[in-house]
Amino acid sequence: MQKFETLTAVAVPLEVANCDTDRIIPARFLKTRRSDGYGQNLFRDVRYDSDGKPDPDFPLNKPAYQGARILVADINFACGSSREAAVYALADAGFRAVIAPSYGDIFFNNCFKNGVLPIVLPADQVAAIRQSLTDNPGSTLTVDLENQTVTRGNEVWSFAVDPQRKECLIEGLDDINLTLQHRDQMSSFEDKYRAERPWMG
């Protein structure tokens, strides 16, 4: 997993409250192999028309927001059904951070497993950031995970994050890599277990 330290990038506002996971990645794409790229189907049904042409009014299709790596969303982002593919789609499209007042619980947890930082800030602050990005398309935000801050110009907002999850993002450790850090202890346990129970073969 790619390490997350400090990210300065274009941020895109999404003015959709209760944006569910089916909007983020429609169910019909869930059989797609991860290697084929979920990012191309991010917000598929609202980002493109029935002919597959990009909707010029959808924020992610606007030229000023191209290359955005930070999504600034509204309340209860990624609610609804449990699908890790919602995070796959965001990550594969290049997003490393999401800022919102609240999230669907499962999505929030899945973000950390896939190298995406979900930041929670008060609703009024997030609304002000979205408005600024709408008024100044193409502007950037800086997310400093070490110091747990989001910066826009002279404005700085602090956010909370679980210490272990913070460490895993900074070190680029997914659940497997985190477990493998204890490889020596696991091997020692296995050797002792086999020695004490030779009949187990």
PyMOL commands that set and color helices and strands:
alter all, ss='L'
color gray80, all
select helices_A, chain A and resi 21-24+27-29+34-36+39-41+44-47+59-61+63-65+85-92+105-113+123-135+163-171+175-180+183-196+198-200
alter helices_A, ss='H'
color red, helices_A
select strands_A, chain A and resi 6-13+70-72+97-100+117-120+140-144+149-152+155-158
alter strands_A, ss='S'
color yellow, strands_A
deselect
rebuild
show_as cartoon
